[in-house]
Amino acid sequence: MLYKKIVLLFSCFFILVCAAHAVTGKALVTGKINGFKGGVVSFSYQEYALLSSQEKQEIEVSADGVFRFEVALSGPARVFLIVGSTPTEEKFSLIKGDGKDTTISSTTNRPELIYLYLNPRDKQHIEVTLGDIPNTLQISGKHSADSRYLNEEDWLFNQYRDKHLKNYFGYVYYDPVQYNSYVEQRRGARAELLAEFTKKYKLSKHLIHVSEWTIYTDAIMARLQYPTMRATYRSDNYVAEQGYYDFLADVKTDNSKMEKGIAYFYFLDFYLKESYRISGSKADYFDFVAAQISDRPLYEYYAFALRTNFKRKLYDKFGSSAPYPDIAKKVKEKYHAMEGMLEGNKAPLVVLQDTTGKNFTFENWKGKYIYIDFWATWCGPCIQEIPHLKKLEHDYADKNIVFVSISMDRENDRQKWVDFIEKEKLGGIQVWLDAVNNKQISKAFNILQIPRFVLLDDQGRIVDPNAARPSDNRIRTQLDMLL
């Protein structure tokens, strides 16, 4: 009996080890691009696993278009090859909300993309003709049907016409009812394509799961964005009608243990932040979040949120007593190098330059609190914050605080930055970073997007690495408590 137990335990252990080993390995992709004269092609990939990063590599393509590359994976991943671009004139008609036709024409360089769904140890082969990918693409090998689905989805729902409609036209020419009708029609058509592929081919359960949630969450995000985007594009101060946001009461979140992919967490982040804003809650944001989702999904979101909200309160949730050690391990591996930007640590002493080229560091304002605005002249949301920042500067002019706007514009846009400051009569302290210092501070503060606001104390220590925007009244509450 004891022998049988030992054998059984060993067998179970062996199965577990094999199972763990089976989910890692290299995927192999081979192929031929007809019409390609040889050279370098880039491809990017990102695993669906929590906290995975997008990686980019280059591969050599021979003069006859033949290529081969391997990708080391620990789980399913979404890969796309950029094999060139084709000059094309897009011309199409769209019907406005009032029933009138409008013709849109645009000349652009259409990127030539090929999408792949790969698992560890997969082998897929591609045959395609440059300039005519939709009509010539052939993919064979394990999970090739999954790859085919990703491409079909892109061709049908993500071309220029679709992008123009969902990113601009719908906000400008549809009223809320018409826009919702468009969103639902698009959602239904995408769901139908997935159902057809699922019925015809043996798609992976994981891709089906991820795709179902992508289709659902894209529709929710579109509806959430409508009021703000309409007001932005039409400049009509549009405010959502009473009851517009009632649909939020029925929004679902993914509580499964499936790897969800980065797109799902972008949705969840946007949905939760908008829900928080609409609710008017005065509670701490992450306390609000904990009342909306719980258990493992909550800690998955916490881990994702650290990406742009790296604060001690959140990071400490993944200490030794964390309820999900596997997530905690990923968090420590991902963010260990960023621990220096937690509250209480000194801000990096990068060199800042004003419009005349004079150098500064944060030490120049020692003895005063510092509210930092990371922005750029090309950043629309940054510019939208400027009037609110001016008001904040005015209202706290007699307080022990300085307002430092740090331009993230590149070297070739430096004069554009100088001209913008003069034209808009920007106040506060306006400074710029050269490439070396830009890279240093971006790494230190994990600046992945702007605008970004940071608050330092009177000794140059970090108070809040992700401070509220000037347009958010919570910054005034925070400043009032400190000053």
C-alpha positions as CSV (number, residue, x, y, z in Angstrom):
1,M,0.0,0.0,0.0
2,L,2.9,2.4,0.9
3,Y,4.6,1.5,-2.4
4,K,1.4,2.4,-4.3
5,K,1.1,5.7,-2.5
6,I,4.7,6.6,-3.3
7,V,4.3,5.6,-6.9
8,L,1.0,7.6,-7.1
9,L,2.6,10.7,-5.5
10,F,5.6,10.4,-7.8
11,S,3.3,10.1,-10.8
12,C,1.4,13.2,-9.8
13,F,4.6,15.1,-9.2
14,F,5.9,14.0,-12.7
15,I,2.6,15.1,-14.3
16,L,2.8,18.5,-12.6
17,V,6.4,19.0,-13.6
18,C,5.7,18.0,-17.2
19,A,2.7,20.2,-17.3
20,A,4.7,23.2,-16.1
21,H,7.4,22.4,-18.6
22,A,5.0,22.1,-21.4
23,V,3.9,25.7,-21.2
24,T,7.3,27.1,-21.9
25,G,9.4,26.9,-25.1
26,K,10.2,28.5,-28.4
27,A,7.6,29.0,-31.1
28,L,9.0,28.8,-34.7
29,V,7.7,30.9,-37.6
30,T,8.9,30.4,-41.2
31,G,7.6,31.9,-44.3
32,K,8.0,33.7,-47.7
33,I,7.0,37.2,-48.6
34,N,6.6,37.3,-52.4
35,G,7.6,40.7,-53.8
36,F,9.9,41.5,-50.9
37,K,13.4,42.3,-52.1
38,G,15.2,41.3,-49.0
39,G,16.3,43.2,-45.9
40,V,15.1,43.6,-42.3
41,V,11.5,43.1,-41.1
42,S,10.4,43.9,-37.5
43,F,8.0,41.9,-35.4
44,S,6.5,42.6,-32.0
45,Y,4.9,40.2,-29.5
46,Q,3.3,40.3,-26.1
47,E,2.2,37.4,-24.0
48,Y,-1.3,37.5,-22.6
49,A,0.2,36.9,-19.1
50,L,-0.3,39.4,-16.4
51,L,2.4,42.2,-16.4
52,S,4.0,41.0,-19.7
53,S,5.7,43.6,-21.8
54,Q,5.6,44.1,-25.5
55,E,8.9,43.0,-27.1
56,K,10.3,43.9,-30.5
57,Q,12.8,42.2,-32.6
58,E,14.2,42.4,-36.1
59,I,14.7,39.5,-38.6
60,E,16.6,39.2,-41.8
61,V,14.6,38.4,-44.9
62,S,16.5,36.9,-47.9
63,A,16.4,38.4,-51.4
64,D,13.8,35.8,-52.4
65,G,11.6,36.8,-49.4
66,V,12.3,33.8,-47.2
67,F,12.5,34.2,-43.4
68,R,12.7,32.3,-40.2
69,F,12.5,33.3,-36.5
70,E,11.9,31.9,-33.1
71,V,10.1,33.4,-30.1
72,A,10.7,32.2,-26.5
73,L,7.3,32.1,-24.8
74,S,5.9,31.0,-21.5
75,G,2.3,31.1,-22.6
76,P,0.1,32.2,-25.5
77,A,1.1,35.4,-27.2
78,R,-0.1,37.9,-29.9
79,V,2.5,38.6,-32.5
80,F,2.5,41.0,-35.4
81,L,4.9,41.3,-38.3
82,I,5.3,44.7,-40.0
83,V,6.4,43.7,-43.5
84,G,6.2,47.2,-45.1
85,S,3.7,49.8,-46.1
86,T,1.7,50.5,-49.2
87,P,0.6,54.0,-50.4
88,T,-3.1,53.9,-50.8
89,E,-6.1,56.2,-51.3
90,E,-9.0,55.4,-49.0
91,K,-12.3,56.7,-50.3
92,F,-15.6,55.7,-48.7
93,S,-19.1,57.1,-47.8
94,L,-20.6,57.3,-44.4
95,I,-24.1,58.4,-43.5
96,K,-24.5,61.2,-40.9
97,G,-27.0,61.1,-38.2
98,D,-29.3,63.3,-40.2
99,G,-29.4,60.7,-43.0
100,K,-27.1,62.6,-45.4
101,D,-24.2,60.9,-47.2
102,T,-20.7,62.2,-46.9
103,T,-17.7,61.0,-48.8
104,I,-14.3,60.8,-47.1
105,S,-11.0,60.5,-49.0
106,S,-7.6,60.1,-47.5
107,T,-4.2,59.3,-49.0
108,T,-2.1,57.3,-46.6
109,N,0.7,54.7,-46.2
110,R,-1.2,51.6,-45.1
111,P,1.0,49.4,-42.9
112,E,1.3,45.8,-44.1
113,L,0.7,43.8,-40.9
114,I,0.3,40.0,-40.3
115,Y,-1.0,38.8,-36.9
116,L,-0.2,35.5,-35.3
117,Y,-1.5,33.7,-32.3
118,L,1.4,31.6,-30.9
119,N,1.8,29.2,-28.1
120,P,5.1,27.8,-26.8
121,R,6.5,25.1,-29.3
122,D,4.1,26.1,-32.0
123,K,5.3,26.0,-35.6
124,Q,3.6,28.2,-38.2
125,H,4.4,28.9,-41.8
126,I,3.4,32.0,-43.7
127,E,3.1,32.6,-47.5
128,V,2.0,36.1,-48.6
129,T,2.4,38.6,-51.4
130,L,3.5,42.1,-50.4
131,G,0.8,44.7,-51.2
132,D,-2.0,42.2,-51.3
133,I,-2.0,40.5,-47.8
134,P,-5.8,40.0,-47.4
135,N,-6.1,38.1,-50.7
136,T,-2.8,36.1,-50.5
137,L,-2.1,35.3,-46.9
138,Q,-1.8,31.6,-46.2
139,I,-0.9,30.3,-42.7
140,S,-0.3,26.7,-41.8
141,G,0.7,24.9,-38.7
142,K,-0.6,24.5,-35.1
143,H,-3.0,27.3,-34.1
144,S,-2.9,28.7,-37.7
145,A,-6.8,29.0,-37.5
146,D,-6.3,31.3,-34.5
147,S,-3.8,33.4,-36.4
148,R,-6.2,33.5,-39.4
149,Y,-9.0,34.8,-37.1
150,L,-6.8,37.7,-35.8
151,N,-6.1,38.8,-39.4
152,E,-9.7,38.5,-40.6
153,E,-10.9,40.5,-37.5
154,D,-8.4,43.3,-38.4
155,W,-9.3,43.4,-42.1
156,L,-13.0,43.6,-41.4
157,F,-13.1,45.9,-38.3
158,N,-9.9,47.9,-38.1
159,Q,-9.2,49.5,-41.4
160,Y,-9.1,53.2,-42.0
161,R,-12.9,53.5,-42.5
162,D,-13.6,51.8,-39.3
163,K,-10.9,53.8,-37.4
164,H,-12.3,57.1,-38.7
165,L,-15.9,56.0,-37.8
166,K,-15.2,54.9,-34.3
167,N,-12.5,57.5,-33.4
168,Y,-14.1,60.7,-34.9
169,F,-17.1,60.4,-37.2
170,G,-19.4,58.8,-34.7
171,Y,-18.7,61.3,-32.0
172,V,-19.3,64.3,-34.3
173,Y,-22.3,63.1,-36.4
174,Y,-24.3,60.7,-34.2
175,D,-26.5,61.6,-31.3
176,P,-26.2,59.3,-28.2
177,V,-29.0,56.9,-29.4
178,Q,-27.5,56.7,-32.9
179,Y,-24.0,56.2,-31.5
180,N,-25.1,53.4,-29.2
181,S,-26.9,51.8,-32.2
182,Y,-23.7,51.9,-34.2
183,V,-21.7,50.5,-31.3
184,E,-24.1,47.6,-30.8
185,Q,-24.1,46.9,-34.6
186,R,-20.3,46.7,-34.6
187,R,-20.3,44.5,-31.5
188,G,-22.8,42.1,-33.0
189,A,-20.9,41.9,-36.3
190,R,-17.6,41.1,-34.5
191,A,-19.4,38.5,-32.3
192,E,-20.8,36.9,-35.4
193,L,-17.4,36.6,-37.1
194,L,-16.0,34.9,-34.0
195,A,-19.0,32.5,-33.9
196,E,-18.4,31.6,-37.5
197,F,-14.7,30.9,-37.0
198,T,-15.4,29.0,-33.8
199,K,-18.0,26.8,-35.7
200,K,-15.8,26.3,-38.8
201,Y,-12.4,25.9,-37.1
202,K,-11.1,24.5,-33.8
203,L,-10.0,27.8,-32.3
204,S,-8.2,27.7,-29.0
205,K,-10.4,28.1,-25.9
206,H,-8.1,30.8,-24.7
207,L,-8.4,32.9,-27.8
208,I,-12.1,32.5,-27.9
209,H,-12.3,33.7,-24.3
210,V,-10.0,36.7,-24.9
211,S,-11.8,37.6,-28.1
212,E,-15.3,37.5,-26.5
213,W,-14.1,39.9,-23.8
214,T,-12.3,42.1,-26.3
215,I,-15.5,42.5,-28.3
216,Y,-17.6,43.2,-25.1
217,T,-15.2,45.6,-23.5
218,D,-14.6,47.6,-26.6
219,A,-18.3,48.3,-26.8
220,I,-18.4,49.4,-23.2
221,M,-15.4,51.7,-23.6
222,A,-16.9,53.2,-26.7
223,R,-20.1,54.2,-24.8
224,L,-18.0,55.5,-21.9
225,Q,-15.9,57.7,-24.2
226,Y,-18.8,59.2,-26.2
227,P,-19.7,62.2,-23.9
228,T,-16.1,63.4,-23.5
229,M,-15.1,62.8,-27.1
230,R,-18.2,64.5,-28.5
231,A,-17.5,67.6,-26.3
232,T,-13.9,67.6,-27.5
233,Y,-14.5,67.3,-31.2
234,R,-17.6,69.5,-31.5
235,S,-16.6,72.0,-28.9
236,D,-20.2,72.3,-27.8
237,N,-19.8,71.7,-24.1
238,Y,-21.8,68.5,-24.4
239,V,-22.9,66.9,-21.2
240,A,-24.3,63.4,-21.0
241,E,-28.1,63.3,-20.6
242,Q,-29.5,62.1,-17.3
243,G,-29.6,58.3,-17.3
244,Y,-26.9,58.0,-20.0
245,Y,-24.5,56.1,-17.6
246,D,-27.2,53.7,-16.3
247,F,-25.7,50.9,-18.4
248,L,-22.7,50.8,-16.0
249,A,-24.9,49.0,-13.5
250,D,-24.9,46.0,-15.8
251,V,-21.2,46.0,-16.8
252,K,-19.5,42.6,-16.2
253,T,-15.9,41.9,-15.4
254,D,-13.8,38.8,-16.1
255,N,-13.5,36.8,-12.9
256,S,-11.9,33.8,-14.6
257,K,-8.3,32.6,-14.1
258,M,-7.7,32.8,-17.8
259,E,-4.8,35.0,-18.9
260,K,-6.6,38.1,-20.1
261,G,-4.1,40.2,-22.0
262,I,-3.2,43.8,-21.8
263,A,-6.3,45.1,-23.7
264,Y,-8.6,43.8,-20.9
265,F,-6.7,45.6,-18.2
266,Y,-6.8,48.9,-20.2
267,F,-10.5,48.5,-20.3
268,L,-10.8,47.7,-16.6
269,D,-8.7,50.6,-15.7
270,F,-10.7,53.0,-17.8
271,Y,-14.0,51.6,-16.7
272,L,-13.1,51.8,-13.0
273,K,-11.7,55.3,-13.2
274,E,-14.8,56.6,-15.2
275,S,-17.1,54.9,-12.7
276,Y,-15.2,56.6,-9.9
277,R,-15.4,60.0,-11.6
278,I,-19.1,59.6,-12.4
279,S,-19.9,58.5,-8.9
280,G,-18.5,61.6,-7.3
281,S,-17.1,59.5,-4.5
282,K,-14.7,61.2,-2.0
283,A,-13.2,57.9,-1.0
284,D,-9.7,56.9,-1.9
285,Y,-9.7,55.6,-5.5
286,F,-8.4,52.1,-4.6
287,D,-10.8,51.8,-1.7
288,F,-13.5,52.5,-4.2
289,V,-12.1,49.9,-6.5
290,A,-12.1,47.3,-3.7
291,A,-15.9,47.8,-3.4
292,Q,-16.3,47.0,-7.1
293,I,-14.2,43.9,-7.6
294,S,-12.6,41.5,-5.2
295,D,-10.4,38.4,-4.7
296,R,-7.9,37.5,-7.4
297,P,-9.3,39.9,-10.0
298,L,-8.8,42.8,-7.6
299,Y,-5.1,41.9,-7.0
300,E,-4.6,41.4,-10.8
301,Y,-5.9,45.0,-11.2
302,Y,-3.7,46.3,-8.4
303,A,-0.7,44.7,-10.1
304,F,-1.6,46.4,-13.4
305,A,-2.4,49.7,-11.8
306,L,1.1,49.9,-10.4
307,R,2.2,50.6,-14.0
308,T,1.0,54.2,-13.8
309,N,0.2,54.5,-10.1
310,F,3.3,53.3,-8.4
311,K,2.6,54.2,-4.8
312,R,3.6,52.6,-1.5
313,K,0.0,51.9,-0.5
314,L,-0.5,49.8,-3.6
315,Y,3.0,48.2,-3.7
316,D,2.9,47.1,-0.1
317,K,-0.2,45.0,-0.9
318,F,2.3,42.5,-2.5
319,G,4.4,41.9,0.6
320,S,5.1,38.6,2.3
321,S,1.4,38.4,3.5
322,A,-0.1,38.9,0.0
323,P,-3.0,36.5,-0.6
324,Y,-1.8,35.6,-4.1
325,P,2.0,34.8,-3.9
326,D,2.2,34.1,-7.6
327,I,1.0,37.6,-8.4
328,A,3.2,39.1,-5.7
329,K,6.3,37.4,-7.2
330,K,5.5,38.9,-10.7
331,V,5.0,42.3,-9.1
332,K,8.4,42.2,-7.4
333,E,10.1,41.0,-10.5
334,K,8.5,43.7,-12.6
335,Y,8.8,46.7,-10.3
336,H,11.8,46.0,-8.0
337,A,14.0,48.4,-9.9
338,M,11.3,51.2,-9.4
339,E,11.3,51.1,-5.6
340,G,13.3,54.3,-5.6
341,M,10.3,56.3,-6.8
342,L,8.1,55.3,-3.8
343,E,7.1,58.1,-1.4
344,G,9.8,59.4,0.8
345,N,12.7,58.8,-1.6
346,K,14.6,61.6,-3.2
347,A,13.7,62.7,-6.7
348,P,16.5,62.2,-9.3
349,L,18.7,65.3,-9.8
350,V,18.4,65.6,-13.5
351,V,19.5,68.7,-15.3
352,L,16.7,71.0,-16.5
353,Q,17.0,73.8,-19.0
354,D,14.9,77.0,-19.3
355,T,14.2,78.7,-22.7
356,T,17.6,80.5,-22.5
357,G,19.6,77.3,-21.8
358,K,20.2,78.0,-18.1
359,N,20.5,74.8,-16.1
360,F,18.5,73.9,-13.0
361,T,17.9,70.9,-10.7
362,F,15.3,70.3,-8.1
363,E,17.8,71.5,-5.6
364,N,17.2,75.0,-6.9
365,W,13.8,75.0,-5.2
366,K,14.8,73.3,-2.0
367,G,12.6,74.7,0.9
368,K,9.5,74.7,-1.3
369,Y,7.1,72.1,-2.4
370,I,7.3,71.3,-6.1
371,Y,4.3,70.3,-8.4
372,I,5.8,68.9,-11.6
373,D,3.9,68.7,-14.9
374,F,5.4,66.4,-17.5
375,W,4.0,67.5,-20.8
376,A,4.8,68.1,-24.5
377,T,3.5,70.4,-27.3
378,W,2.3,67.5,-29.3
379,C,0.2,66.1,-26.4
380,G,-3.5,67.1,-26.7
381,P,-4.5,66.0,-23.1
382,C,-1.5,67.9,-21.8
383,I,-2.6,71.1,-23.4
384,Q,-6.1,70.7,-22.1
385,E,-4.7,70.8,-18.6
386,I,-2.9,74.1,-19.1
387,P,-5.8,76.4,-18.2
388,H,-6.4,74.4,-15.1
389,L,-2.7,74.6,-14.2
390,K,-2.7,78.4,-14.7
391,K,-5.6,78.7,-12.3
392,L,-3.9,76.4,-9.8
393,E,-0.7,78.6,-10.0
394,H,-2.8,81.7,-9.5
395,D,-4.7,80.4,-6.5
396,Y,-1.5,79.1,-4.7
397,A,0.8,82.0,-5.7
398,D,1.3,83.0,-2.0
399,K,1.9,79.4,-0.8
400,N,5.2,77.6,-0.3
401,I,5.1,75.8,-3.6
402,V,6.5,76.2,-7.1
403,F,5.0,74.9,-10.3
404,V,7.5,73.3,-12.7
405,S,6.4,72.3,-16.2
406,I,8.9,69.9,-17.7
407,S,8.7,69.5,-21.5
408,M,9.2,66.0,-22.9
409,D,9.6,67.4,-26.4
410,R,12.5,66.0,-28.4
411,E,15.6,68.0,-29.5
412,N,14.2,68.8,-32.9
413,D,11.0,70.3,-31.3
414,R,12.8,72.4,-28.8
415,Q,12.1,75.7,-30.7
416,K,8.5,74.7,-31.0
417,W,8.4,74.4,-27.2
418,V,10.0,77.8,-26.8
419,D,7.5,79.4,-29.3
420,F,4.5,77.7,-27.6
421,I,5.5,79.1,-24.2
422,E,5.7,82.6,-25.7
423,K,2.5,82.3,-27.7
424,E,0.4,80.9,-24.8
425,K,2.0,83.1,-22.2
426,L,2.7,80.1,-19.9
427,G,3.5,80.9,-16.3
428,G,5.2,78.9,-13.6
429,I,8.7,77.5,-14.3
430,Q,9.1,76.2,-17.9
431,V,12.0,73.8,-18.4
432,W,13.1,71.2,-20.9
433,L,15.2,67.9,-20.8
434,D,17.8,66.8,-23.2
435,A,17.8,63.2,-24.4
436,V,20.0,61.9,-21.6
437,N,18.1,63.5,-18.8
438,N,14.8,62.7,-20.4
439,K,15.7,59.0,-20.5
440,Q,16.9,59.2,-16.8
441,I,13.8,60.8,-15.4
442,S,11.4,58.7,-17.6
443,K,13.0,55.6,-16.1
444,A,13.1,56.9,-12.6
445,F,9.4,57.8,-12.6
446,N,8.3,55.1,-15.1
447,I,6.8,57.7,-17.4
448,L,4.8,55.7,-19.9
449,Q,2.3,58.4,-20.9
450,I,1.8,62.1,-20.4
451,P,0.4,64.3,-18.9
452,R,1.9,63.0,-15.7
453,F,2.1,65.0,-12.4
454,V,4.5,64.5,-9.5
455,L,4.5,66.2,-6.2
456,L,7.8,66.7,-4.2
457,D,8.2,68.0,-0.6
458,D,10.4,71.0,0.5
459,Q,13.4,68.6,0.7
460,G,13.0,67.2,-2.8
461,R,11.5,64.0,-1.6
462,I,8.7,62.3,-3.4
463,V,5.2,62.9,-1.8
464,D,3.2,61.6,-4.7
465,P,4.7,60.1,-7.9
466,N,1.2,60.1,-9.5
467,A,-0.4,63.2,-8.3
468,A,-3.8,64.3,-9.4
469,R,-4.2,66.5,-12.5
470,P,-4.8,70.3,-12.1
471,S,-8.4,69.7,-13.4
472,D,-9.0,67.3,-10.6
473,N,-10.1,69.0,-7.3
474,R,-8.3,66.3,-5.3
475,I,-5.0,68.1,-6.0
476,R,-6.3,71.1,-4.1
477,T,-7.4,69.0,-1.2
478,Q,-3.9,67.4,-1.1
479,L,-2.1,70.8,-1.3
480,D,-4.3,72.3,1.3
481,M,-3.3,69.5,3.7
482,L,0.4,70.0,3.0
483,L,0.8,73.7,2.8
